[in-house]
Amino acid sequence: MKVKRSEMWRAAVLLLITGCVCASVPEEPADRAAPSDGYCSWITRAQPHGAGGRREGFSEFRLRVEGDPEHYQPGSTYRVSLYATNPAYFRGFTLIALKEGHNGDQEEDYAGNFQIIDEEDTQFMTNCPPAVTESTPRRRTRIQVFWTAPPSGSGCVLLKASIVQRKIISFQDEGSLTKRMCEKETTDKPLLDCCACGTAKYRVTFYGNWSEKLHPKDYPRRANHWSALIGASHSKNYILWEYGGYASDGVKQVAELGSPVKMEEEIRQKGDEVLTVIKMKAQWPAWQPLNVRAAPSAEFSVDRTRHLMSFLTMLGPSPDWNVGLSSEDLCTRECGWVQKVVQDLIPWDAGTDSGVTYESPNMPATPQEKIRPLTSLDHPQSPFYDPEGGAITPVARVVVERIARKGEQCNIVPDNVDDIVADIAQEEKEEDDTPETCIYSNWSPWSACSSSTCEKGKRMRQRMLKAQLDLSVPCPHTQDFEPCMGPGCSDEDASTCMMSEWITWSPCSMSCGAGVRSRERYVKQFPDDGFACTHPTEETEPCTVNEDCYTIPCLLSPWSDWSDCSVTCGKGTRMRQRMLKSPAELGECNEELEQMEKCMLPECPMDCLMSEWSEWSECSKSCGKGHLIRTRMITLEPQFGGDPCPETTQKKTCKIKKCNQGGINSDERKRRKEDRKKRRNKQGREESADELAGCKMKPWSAWTDCTKLCGGGIQERLMTAKKRYKNAQLTSCKDRKEIRACNVHPC
């Protein structure tokens, strides 16, 4: 008999919704599978029937996308996990991806494509190719699939899951079984025409925090290092590297070998598209405290046409892993220059090598893959692997600070940092021929040398003309230049300890009254003679905030420790308190003195719950000794160590009348013989397979689920032929079926 696909699909969905885990409908060939009769959309809105009902708001189950992103990159592939927290589990599930605001009635309502990872666990749903379901119903705590995001312009997407646990199906339109992701806008870093005026000078500082303490798995103790850093300030017409693009030969050399030579050559070939080449030396080992080794830095400039900044450095040893910034825009929409950028960095895969560990052998990626960020679910052997799919701990931080501007500025919103000219501390007075009629600010500190090597460069300082008292007397220049070389190139520099400028003061340690504050600096260059720097790297000084503290009515003690949880198991609450220390006459204090929060201890034991006993059945014999039977059902299985379930069936003897022993006719003898035979067959799987004339039978199958929950239903079981002998007749080797009553208690 030919079964319609829609009928087969209807049966499959009904099996899923009612919680039946007896069998799975086989998957149709891909070329025949197509959404049928709207059932694809129906599974996301299905209202289950029967004992289980609908459950929402559960936290035992969670749908998670690796890294917990809020946005997806069109065309990128993500690992999607569906898992249950201990001790929960699920037997079946559905997983589907819909465009937000669509219900799945049309084929174009579905977003992206799923890819099966483990065929023993997951498969595409019959007649609903966009959805994924279980391959075989069984107890499980986790499944994983890949999902490839839809093309650009698809908008927001909802990944929705449903869970089948026994006879309960859990749907969630919001919460842990639904994940909402929106398309990552390409305007996160708008590459618009820059309207700023003049030029700006920046210092980029690279702080590597890739260390054994923060990244302990397989950390390479001997050869860990950061390669030489290479980058540029450039126009929007030139891209050094980008997410989703392919690595150039220069990027490949940096990522695989740590060599900046080829990439610097590529940068310098771009001519006027590049304003400044950015370079820093390699760091061996990868991490040291700042009081031992200063963080490397470099300076660069930007202007109206070349206002983007990019760089790369290799994390070594590694297959092709690197960190960096791509096309960081330093021009603001208000026609000014960004004052500061602080960015934590995670490693990127350049797509040129297929290794999965720090020291994997060279395995070229063929064909070359696109540049992408590493994730915690890339491979179990990866040093960044996390079975929960959490975010990777950053391996570096980059700080880009504006240190000077030159030329006329036209920013719409005034800056809160004036680095064109700055009144810095009074320097030693120098003899000059400045007329007394020209009033200047103090000279700014000397800038860093334009040369980072031992080639000749120059450095600059500035001052501002505040007033010209006599217009007939010309005032001298406001800028001063002098020749210089890179650090360590002069005899004077080689034997000195160079320190950074002091970092700004920390906040005062007290919010009211007298306290202390501190500031730090670091060593920029150690003496070549091997001696340590003796200059202090930290300063402290007293500070006072709100001297009139007595006018503040709220002087509070610190919070006490949290109290014990209010329950010994399950969900409860805990509290903490603090006291008001200021006198009452200072005024009313509205600060809270007590806080409460929820707490969770191991689940409370739940004992088995049973239904009432059914009525006694009729006597099993019409004469002589027989027995009566009554049954009851398990309404709640014991959980978390609760009391086990008692018996579900009781039997007692009955005697109606004495049987006539002498006058048993052949019909009565035949009936008794059949009764004995039936009792033997009820042994089921515990007995060996029945042997009938001419054939060998399989054991009885398990009883089917009762057709009713109360009021009397029916259960069936089957025995089929396992082997038919040559002398067997068809009549002696037939399949057998038994029927019995169940759930006979009244509703």
Secondary structure by P-SEA (a helix, b strand, c coil): ccccaaaaaaaaaaaaaacccccccccccccccccccaaaaaaaccccccccccccccccbbbbcccccccccccbbbbbbbbbccccccccbbbbbbcccccccccccccbbbbbccccccccccccccbbbbcccccccbbbbbbbbbccccccccbbbbbbcccbbbbbcccccbbbbccccccccccccccccbbbbbbbbbbbccccccccccccccccccccccccccccccccccccccccaaaaaaaccccaaaaaaaaaaccccccbbbbbbbbccccccccccccccccccccccccbbbbbbbcccccccccccccccccccccccccbbbbbbbbbbcccccccccccccccccccccbbbbcccccccccccccccccccccbbbbbbbccccccccccccccccccccccccccccccccccccccccccccccccccccccccccccccccccccccccccccbbbbbbbccccccccccbbbbccccccccccccccccccccccccccccccccccccccbbbbbbbcccccccccccccccccccccccccccccccccccccccccccccccccbbbbbbbcccccccbbbccccccccccccccccccccccccccccccccccccccbbbbbbbccccccccccaaaaaaaaaaaaaaaacccccccccccccccccccccccccccccccbbbbbbccccccccccccccbbbbbbbbbcccccc
